[in-house]
Amino acid sequence: KAGVTQTPRYLIKTRGQQVTLSCSPISGHRSVSWYQQTPGQGLQFLFEYFSETQRNKGNFPGRFSGRQFSNSRSEMNVSTLELGDSALYLCASSLDPRGDTEAFFGQGTRLTVV
Amino acid sequence: GESVGLHLPTLSVQEGDNSIINCAYSNSASDYFIWYKQESGKGPQFIIDIRSNMDKRQGQRVTVLLNKTVKHLSLQIAATQPGDSAVYFCAVWRAGGGNKLTFGTGTQLKVEL
């Protein structure tokens, strides 16, 4: 069974640009969550999508957005990039639609903003 | 809101010794407390969880202890091996909150040969 796949693995962008990251969950998993990981702030929850609807949202500015498609694949978008957006962005999928302690994480997309 | 913090950023142990990683949390309303392991270049991986109405749970070579009185959680790894070298995160989860996890800052476990 394939794991969670995130693309691309690495990305370099310039301040002011926008970026789109992609996540394919484990087959059958309908919940997809996104996290930002930085050395200073650790792992922070961005948002969760379930059945194409945003179900939870963390404390990030509106420049961070996401969506989920009917096949459960998800994308997150960051507009007007800032240097502080440099981070590892992790996607996690979960099986239980009610919520689950066991999330399956992808390897992440390393975003560098210069 | 919830906050979760680990006591030590780095822990070094000898191979074969037992490791204990500690974590403190603030929100008593959390339903589950969880430990994740993150190896270099990989995403976090679930290790074990414990429900809030329990005080101890054992897995394979790992034991999680929960002390709700002082809001403290610990992960014990028996006979630590080189493959245990990773960053360990504690996290909290609340029922009804979907799949949102609140993570602590992480402890780097280094296993010395």
Interface residues (C-beta under 8 A of the other chain):
Chain A: V4 S31 S33 Y35 G42 L43 Q44 F45 E48 F50 R55 N56 G58 L90 A92 S94 R98 G99 D100 T101 E102 A103 F104 F105 G106 Q107 G108
Chain B: Y32 I34 G41 K42 G43 P44 Q45 F46 D49 F89 W93 A95 G96 G97 G98 N99 K100 L101 T102 F103 G104 T105 G106
